[in-house]
Amino acid sequence: MAPNFEALSLIAEVALGIVGFSAILIGLNRSPAGLSEPDDFRIRLLSFSGFGALFGALLPFAAFDLENSHHAWRIVTWSLAIYAFWGLWIFPRRMLSLRAKGYGAFFPFHIFVFQTGILSLVVILSGFMIIDWIEDRSFCYTVCLLLYLTQSSVAFFRTMFVRVTSEFNEPAHTRNEHR
C-alpha cells in the first residue's frame, strides 16, 4: 500500500514554511552576541523537526518509484527511525544540560516531557513499522510526520513568545552571583 501522496505534499509545504521561518530567525539575528543558548536550542529543534517532516514527506515520492513497495517501505521507515533516534539522542540531553545551567524557566518539565515524548513516539512507531507490527504503514507514517510538525510548531511558538531578554540571557546561577 502506497502512502497518501496528497497528505505528504501538504506536510512538505507546511514543513518548508516552518524551516523557512527558522532561516529568517537566524538571518535576522545578526547581533555580535549571537543567539542565546535557549533560543539557539529552540531554533535547532525547530529546524530538526521541520526538516524531518519535510524530507520525510518527500522521501516516499522517490522511494515508491521502485517496483517493490516492500523495499520502498523499508527505506522510508528505516530512514524515519534513524532520523528520529538521532534526535532522541541529541535533544533531550541538550535540554537537560540547559536546565542544569539555570535555564529551567525556559524549559519547564512539561515541555521537556512533551518534546522528548514526541521524539520517543516517532522512534517507537517507526520501529513498529519496521518489524511489521503496524499494518497501516501509510497512516502511521503520516502520523509520525504530523508529530514532527507539532514539535516544530511548539518550538516555533516558544521561540516567538518565550523570549530570552538581556536580563535572562545568562544562566540563573550567574545572575545570582552578580546580585
N, C-alpha and C positions, 0 to 999 in steps of 0.2 A: 504494500500500500504506500503510495507516494504521499508526501506531505501536502498540506494546503498551501499552494504557492501564492495565492492571493493574500492570505494572512501573513505569510513570510514577507511579501513585498511591503505590506503596511508596517510590519515590525521594523524592517530595514529602513524605511523612510523616517519613522519616529526616532529610531536609534541614531540615524545620521544627523537629525536635528539636535539631539542631545549632545552628541560628540562635537558638532559644530559649536554649540554653546560653550563647551569646555575649552575649545580652542580660542574662542573670543575672550573668555575669562583670563586665560593665560596671556593672550596678546595685550589685553588692556592693562594688565598689572605689570607695568614696566618700572616699578619703583626700585630704587637701589637695594632696598632690603629684601625684595622678592616676596614671595608668598609666606604667610605664617605657616608653621607646621600643621596646624589643624586644617587650614584651607588647602594646603598642598595635598594632604591626605585625602580630603573630600573630593578634590578635582581628580586625583588619581583613581579613586574608587568610581567616580562618575565616568571617567574615561574607560576604565576597565570594563565596567558593566555595559556601557554604551557600545564599545567595540565588540564585546561578547555577543550582544544582541544583534549588532549589525552583521558581523561575519558569520554568526550562527544562522542568521536568516538568509545570507547569500550562499553559503556552502551547499545547501541542498540543490540549488539551481545547477551547480557544476556536478555534484555527485550523482544526481539522478539522471544524468545523461548516459550513465553506464547502462549496460544491458541488464545487469543483475541488480535488482533493488535490495537484495540481502546485503551485498557488498556495499552498496550506497549507504544503507542504514548503519553498517559497521563503521564506515568512515565518519559519518555525521555524528553518531553517538560517542565514538571514541574521542573525536575532536572536542565535543562538548564536555566530556568527562575530564579530559586532560586540562582544558582551559579552566574549568570550574575548580578542579583540585589545586591548580596553581594559585588561583585567587584565594582559596581557603587556606593555603599555606602562607600567603603573604599578609593579607589584610587584617585578620583578627589579631595576629601578633603585633602588627604595627599600631592598631588601635589600642591594644593593652599597653604598649610602650608609651603612647601619647597620654593615656590616662595616668600612668605612673609618673610622667613628667609634670603632672599638675593640670592637665587639660581635661580633667574629668567632667567639668561643667559642659564642655563642648561635645563630649561623647558619653552621655549617661548610659547606664547599664541596659536600659530597654532598647536603645539604639544599637548597642553592641550585639545584643541578642537578636534583634531584627536583621541586621546586616549579615551577621555570621550565620543565622538561620537560613537566610536565602541562599547563601553560598553552599551551605551544607545540604539543603534540599535539592539544589541543582546537581550536586555530586551524587547524592543518593538516587535521584530519579534517572540520571544518565547511567549510573551503574545498573539499575534495574532494567533499563532498556538494553544495555549491553548483554546481560545474562538472560534476556528474553522473559523477564517476569512481568513485563508490561506488554500487552498485546497491541494496544492502540498507540503505537510509537508517534504517529503524526500529532495526535492531541497532546501527548506528554511532552514532545519536543517543543511544541508551540507554547505550552505552559512554562517550560524552562526559560524560553526566550522572554516571555512576559514577566517572569520573575526578575530577569536581568533588567528589563525596562523599569520595573517597580523600584529596584535597588538604585538604578541611576537617577530615577526621578526623586527619590528621597534625598540622595546626595545633592542633586540639583537644588532642591528647595532649602536644604540645610546650608548649602553654600551661599545661597542668595539671602536668607533671612536670619541665619545664626552666624553673624559675622564676628571675626576676631578684631576687636578695636585695639588701638595702640596701648591702652591700659592692660589689655589681656593678651598682648602679643607675646609675652614671655610667660613661662610656666608659673603656676601659683607659688611654688616654693621660692622662686627668685623674687617675685613681687613682695612676698612676706619679709624677705631679708632686707629689702630696701626701706621698709617702713620703720 
